[in-house]
Amino acid sequence: MRIINFLKSRPFIQSIAAVAANAKIFGFFTGKIWQGNSKVVCVPGLNCYSCPGAVGAWPIGALQAVLGGNKHNFSFYVVGILILFGALLGRVICGFLCLFGFIQDLLYKIPTPKLKVPQKIDQPLRRLKYVSLAIPVIALPILLTNQFGIAPPYFCQWICPVGTLEGGIPLVLGNESLRSMLGFLFSWKMGILVFTILTSMLIYRPFCKYLCPLGAVYALFNRFSFYRMNVDETKCTGCKACEKKCKMNVEITKNINSPECIRCGDCKSVCKQGAITSGFCSRRQTEVAA
Amino acid sequence: MTKRTRNLTLYAKYGLLAVGVLFIALGLLREEQLVVLKKAVKICLECIGVG
């Protein structure tokens, strides 16, 4: 039973997902990235395709590549993949399958004082991730192009700390020619990475809450996804133990399928009445109206 | 959740699934997957903070 519980545990699933998305481990020793055809497929979570171990493409980078190219101003392929992932799983991807989410979970376990962001600041900041999806990921690659109609991946270039962590550091360490090219951009991105790491120790998943454009996409699908959570109104006593436990600050009894819920299941584990359930099945349990 | 809302959510779920599959098929017809592959198999210098 213990083994089964371990196999079903979130950290185990997150570890498996991290290894599966970065299965070409030899790349970390050679300082090169995998160039196989598997990279035509996007992985569901945030995993930089310039990571030496990456076996797939990351959807937001792929979206910027298509939008910023000179052939298409819309990507049916990447948007279709995002809709498919979103409709099936919603933000369960953030909670279970995203490597950077897992890294932030581990950083938050480091015993440091924890900060609770006041709601007045937290709520407007949560909307920032939609801005980061709309402007650097979608608008700028379409509108701000060079004379050949090509645009760089603005979000990845100026905001994303993951490329530096997963790709930049291992590749620069293993590749002398890349080391000779370092300049202001690398320092800027290292600054963002260090800031993200430090804030992740103090605040639970700050990148997911405030900046991640992929999280913003999946958040839009949380209400409609096949994977859902439910509160059984007949069992719920309104003790709000679930809301106290929730590190994403979701008002579970009011809106359990909130765009902010990453389906981590902490609320389920703390509910003594067993009022909270989750899964793909459409249960006939009453969901407390939003 | 009212019956009407539940039905709407159900339609939205399957509708989104269908749109997702349709979009992927359209993207494949336009050969967008080759743009994705071309980007993903080269080191993205901007992404890693080098260029």
Interface residues (C-beta under 8 A of the other chain):
Chain A: I33 W34 Q35 G36 N37 K39 V40 C42 C48 Y49 S50 A54 G56 A57 G61 A62 A65 V66 G69 K71 H72 S75 F76 Y77 V78 V79 G80 I81 L82 I83 L84 G86 A87 L88 P152 P153 C156 Q157 C160 G163 T164 G167 G168 L171 V172 L178 M181 L182 G183 L185 F186 W188 K189 M190 F221 R223 F224 S225 F226 S282 T286 E287 A289
Chain B: M1 T2 T9 L10 A12 K13 L16 L17 V19 G20 V21 L22 F23 I24 A25 L26 G27 L28 R30 E32 Q33 L34 V35 V36 L37 K38 K39 A40 V41 K42 I43 C44 L45 E46 C47 I48 G49 V50 G51
